[in-house]
Amino acid sequence: MLVSPTGSANWLRTRESTIPVTVALSDRGKRNGPQTKDSVEKIVTTYFSAVCTEPFTYRGLTYNPKPLRVSPAIFHGYTCPAGCGGCCKRYSNDYLPFEYRPDDARLALRQFEFDGRQVPIYSDLQADHEGYYCRYLSTDDGRCGLHPDQPFSCDFELLRFTHFSDDASPTLLATRLFGRGWNMKRIDGERGAKCEILPVTPEHYSDAVRKLRRLAEWCDYFGVTHRVGQIIDWAHSGIEQPLILR
């Protein structure tokens, strides 16, 4: 059941995302169990930092606009086979107040500190269990119990920003497999994510645009000035060459 809101380097050295912040767990969880990762940190440091047009600060660091290269490969689809679940580790599940979200009391309003402000979002931090996987992943078949209303950080995959350590090199946005997908742990205990890239189809194109619109909503809500609208305009133009934004 869903509820509506009550209120409104060079090319050889890359990083696909930053390490998310760890939220507080019990002492036992800190010593022995896997720790919950905050998905909003990935959104801020990997997504917002790639599309911003003005600097912002987060956790004492200033993120300045960088060149961005958008590949037509963003319109490729991908498979999500059953029996995998490799990407579904125990991360926080986060929703904006106006997004539909599961009717689950564990999704609670929290204040996320960003750019000197407190931003309210709904989150299930999953700090009440020490399982390896997200609580909504079925370990019987590797299917998501939230799909198709999954949190944004899950929904945006496999659209991926690749940041290069050389600040002069444009960040790359494309549909790509996980960089360390070979090491992801599946529900059968084996390693290696099963997803594969598919050719471009009208459906995959539409889904990429939908994801970009959701990214724009998150940017707007956090007060990030951005260029996602330019990417969407380029997508609608039918131009088959990469988009370069300086």
N, C-alpha and C positions, 0 to 999 in steps of 0.2 A: 504494500500500500504506500502511496506517495502523498505527501502533504504539500500544500502551497504555503508560501511565506505568510506570516502574520502581518508583516510590514513590507511596506514596500522593500702563435709560434710559427711557426712555419707549418707546411702541410704534413709534416711527419710527427708533430707534437700537438695533439688536440685534447680537448676535454668535452665530453658530451653533456655533462652536467656536474654541478658541484655536489659535495657531500651534504645531505640534508642534516639539519639540526636534530639532536636527540631530545625527546621530551622526557620528563621525569618518570621513572618507573620505581618499583620497589627495589630495596637493596638487593634482594635475590635476583631480580631481573637484570640489574646492572652487572652483577657478578657473573651470572651463568646464562641467562636467556638472551635471545635476540632483542634488540632495542627498536622501539618504534621510531621511524623517520618522519619528519614533518614535510609533507608534500608541498606545502605552500612555499617553503624555502626553495625548492626546485623551480617553482613557477616564477618566483621573484628573481632568483639569480641566473636562471637559464632562459626563461621566456621573456620576462620584462626587460632584462638587460639587452636582449637581442633586438627588440623592436622600439625601445624608447627613443625619443627625439630630444629629451632634456635630461640632465643628470638627476639621479635620486640616490638617497643613502639608505643603507640597510646593514644593521649589525656593525656599525662603525666604518663601513666601506662605502665609497662613492662609486656609482656605476655611471659611466659616461657613454653617450651614444657612439656606436661603432658602425662601419659599413656593413651592409647586409646583402647577401646574394641569395635570391630565392630561385630554386631550381624548378623547372617544369615537372621534375620527379615528385613534387608534392601531390600530384594527382594520381599517382599509382595507388592501388589498393594493396591489401595484404591478407593472408590467411590467419586464422586464429583456431588451430585444430584443438579438438578435445584431447584430454589426457595430458595437458601441458601445465599451465599455471605458472610458468617460469618467471613471469614478470609480476606476479601477484603477491609480493612479500607484504609484510605487515607495515604498511605506510598509513599515515593519517588519511582519512577520507574527508574532503572539504567541499563545502558548497557556499555560494553567495546567498544572502538572505532571500533573494527573489528567485533563486533556482529551485526546482522541485528536488526533494530529497526524501530519503526513506523515512517512514514513520517509526523512528527508533529513538528512544530516550537517550541513547548513548551519543547521538548527534546533538551536541550542546553548543550554545553560543559562547565564543571566546573572543578576546581582543588580541589582534595580531599587530605587533609594533612594526610600522613601516614608514620610513621617511619622516620620522618625528611625529607620527600620528598613530592613534589606535584605530585599527580597522576591524569592525565586527564581522566574523564569519562563523558558520556552523561547521563543527568538526567532530568526528569520531577519532580520537587519538589512539584508540586501540591499546591503551595502557593497562587495561584490566585483564589482559591475557598475554601469555608468553609464547604463543604459537608462532611458527615460522611464517605462515601465510596470513593473508588478510582474512578476517572472520567471514567475509561474504563469499570467499572462494570455496566451491565444493571440491573437496579432495577426493571425491568419488569419480568425477568426470572432468575436473578442471574448468568448470564453467562459473561465470560470475553471477552472483545473486542480485546484483544491482543493475546489470545490463538490461535495457539501453540507457538507463539513467545514472550511469557511473559518474564519479567525481571528475572534474576537469583534467586533473593531472593524469588520470587513466585514459580519458576520452581522447586527449590530444595525440597520444601515440598512434601510429608510428611516425607522425610528423615530428622531426627531430632537429633541434638547433645544435650545430657543431661550432663551438667557440675555439679559436686558435690563439695560442699564446702570444703570437705577434699581433699587437693591436692594430697594425695596418692591414692585416689580412681580413677580408670580410667574413663575418659569421655566415655559416651556410644553413639554409633551411631546405630540407628535402625529406621525402619518405625514405627511411633507412631502417635496416634491421638493427637490433641492439648491438652495440659495439662489443659487449661481453656476453652476448647471447649464448655463446658456446659453453659458458660456465653457469648459466642459470639452472637452478635446481627444479626439476619437474616433480609433479605429484607422485610419479612412479619411482622417485629416488634417483633417477638418472640425470645426467647433465646435458644441457643443450636445448634452447628454446626451439619450438617446432614451426614458428611462423615463417612465411615466405612472401616475397613481394610479388604482386600481381600486375598485369598490364593496366593501362589507363582505360577506364570506362566512364560513361556519363554518370553512373552512380558513384563511382569513386571520386570523380571531380566534384560532384555536389557535396559529398561528405567532407572533402577537404575544405571547401568554402564554409560549410557549417562550422567546422572546428575553428577556422580563422575568425568567424564572427563571435564564437564563444571566447576566444582569446581577447578580442576587442572589448567584450563586456567586462572581463576581468581587469583589463588595463584601465578602462573607464572607472570602474568601481574603486580601484586603488588610487585613482588620480594620476595615473601614468600617461603622459602625453606620448603618443605612439604613431606608427606608420602602418598599422595593420590595414587601414582603409586603402592605402595605396596598393597593398598586396592583393586585396580583394578586387580592386579595379583592374589590376593587371590580369588577374585570373579571368575576369569577365571579358577582357579584350580579345582573348583567343591568341595572343602573341605566344609563339612557341619558343622564344629565346628567354634565357634567364633574366630576371629582374635584378638590377643592381641599384641599391639605395645607399647614398653617401651620407 
